[in-house]
Amino acid sequence: MAPSGGASSNTIKVMGITPEKHLLHSEVLSGLHSQFHSQASQSPQSLETTAIRAPGSLGPLPLSSPSSLSRTQFLVAAQAATLPCFPSSCSSDGGVVLDRVLVQGGKGEHLWAALTGRAKAQRITTKRRHHGWKRALADPESYTLCANARLRARPGSCLKLSAELQPRNASEEVQQQQASQADLGQSIAGVLRRSTVRASSQLQHRLRHAELRAGVAYNQRLQHCKGYSTVPLTSSIDLCTPHQLSTPLQFRAGLYHATAPAELNAGEDSPGPLRSSVHMQGGLALQGERNLWSGNPAARRVKLYKQQQQRQQLKEQQRAVAAAAA
């Protein structure tokens, strides 16, 4: 299911489920793309469940269904089914979290945008035991906002934009100072200054026999063997086989640029000076399928023989009727 695109309508339309035989094509592509630096990965740490993983690293269990619904589309469908919030589990956010699409709107299939919010329910409950409900609910770090948009300017071209705001806690001294301030605007400005902002954009353009992809990301999550790290700046451009095109030969080639610390450790920020690196990457894959066995050949021959016998008997009956009439 997917949102119909109306800003004030809650109607949804049904999307087809991907047949099981077509999953082989996606598995071959995922195996090819797993050797590239900018390979997308699904992470519960993000409201859009998007991240990137290091080349050759194992990805987490899939969070989306074979119908190819994004996280935002799944939340819209759940809310249309009268489910106010959808629970998930994220260890970095304290455990159980509640996600909900706060605002959504669009114009047909050409423009669609949504604002999603997350409340870290288990973290709020844990903090309530030490500081009370009022302070636990007022803690900005217990919430996350994510805005994403999709624009189709022309057939075969799609622009995806995403931005995530994750507030951070201030020290006790700063919190007491903000509590004594009467100006609400200054308090909000202080929260925004301490927030972690993540943003990304991706352009996909369909050519005749290939697809051009270009992307830029700021503070993107990277999954590697040690956990998750933050890459300050990444950009990439690739030419590859279209995902919808099932051909025996699959290819991908492009450039990837990253500005990141020399050593990445598990955590939000990795110490050390930043350095820039450019990678040229490319790959080929072959795929195909053949039917090695289909049913029981002997049973099929018996069935064909019976059908021939029935047709022969029918012809004899028709001749007998024609002779009697003459």
Secondary structure, DSSP 8 states (H G I E B T S, - for coil): -EE-S-SS---EE------GGGHHHHHHHHHHHTTSTT-EE--TTSTT--EEE-TT-------S-TT---HHHHHHHHHHTT-S-EEEEEGGGTEEEEEEEEEEEEETTTEEEEEEEEE-HHHHHHHHHHHHHHHHHT-GGGEEEEEEEEE-SSTTEEEEEEEEEE-----HHHHHHHHH---HHHHHHHHHHT-EEEEEEEEEEE-SS-EEEEEEEEEEEEEETTEEEEEEEEEEEEEE--TT---SEEEEEEEEEEEEESS--SSS---S-EEEEEEEEEEEEE-----S--S-HHHHHHHHHHHHHHHHHHHHHHHHHHHHH-
